[in-house]
Amino acid sequence: MVYVISKEGEPLMPTKRHGKVRHLLNSGRARVVKKTPFTIQLLFDTTTYTQPITLGVDAGSKTVGVSASTKKEEVVRFPSLAAD
């Protein structure tokens, strides 16, 4: 999962298209902002369309599960964050 930020610093939808990300970085159309989590910033103007995301939290007795999903797919999933 690669997180994407617009030229103006607005968060965009994350992507799984690693080949496209590599192409943008190699052509100088994007730059790496953070290595963990891997985040790039686009260096060209783009639309700032985003999709609604639903956040789900499962507070178990020993671990906490968190997921974010769109209508199409589950975007991010953390099945076992330690609960303190």
N, C-alpha and C positions, 0 to 999 in steps of 0.2 A: 504494500500500500504506500503510495506516494501522496503526500499532502501538497496542495497547490495554493499559492497566493498570487493575486493579481499584481499588476504593475503598481497600483495605488496602495497595495498592502491589504486588500480585502480578501478574506478566505473564500476559496472556490471549492468545488466538489473534488474530493480525492480521486485518484486514478489507480488502476491496476495495469495500465498500458505502459510497461517499463521500456519497451522499445521506443515509443513516442517520447517518453521522458529523456531517454538517452540521446535521441535525435535533437531534441530541443537544447539540451546541454552542450552537445558537440557543435551545434551550429551557432551558439552564442545567443540564442533566443530566450534562455532561462539561466538562472544561477542557483546554486545550492545555498539555502538559508540555514538549515540545520541538518545535522547528520542523524540525530536521534530525537524524535522520529524524523525520517527523511522527508524534508520539505524543500520545495523549489519555489522560486518567484519568477513569474513570467516577466520578460523585459519588453513586451509589446502590448499594445492596447487590445483588450478583449471584452466580451460581454461578461457581466457578473451574474449570470443566471445560476441559481442554486435550486436544489430540490428540498422539499420538506423532509426532515429526518426525525425519526422517533427514537427516543432513548429508552432502553429497558434496563431495569436494575433488579437483580435477584439477590436479596440479602439472605444468604444461607446461614447455617449455624457456625460454620468454620471458614467459609470463603464467600466472597461477593462476586457475582457474575454481572458483567455490564456488556450491553451490545447496542449499537446504533444501526438502524436499518431504514432503507427507503422502501417505496412500494415495490421496486424491482428486485432488490437483493439486500442481504445483510452486509453492511459496509465495514464495520469494525466490531470485533468480538474479543472480550477479555474474560475467559471462563473462570479464572481462579485468582483474583486479586485477594491478597491476605486481608482479612478483616481484623482491625485492632480494637 
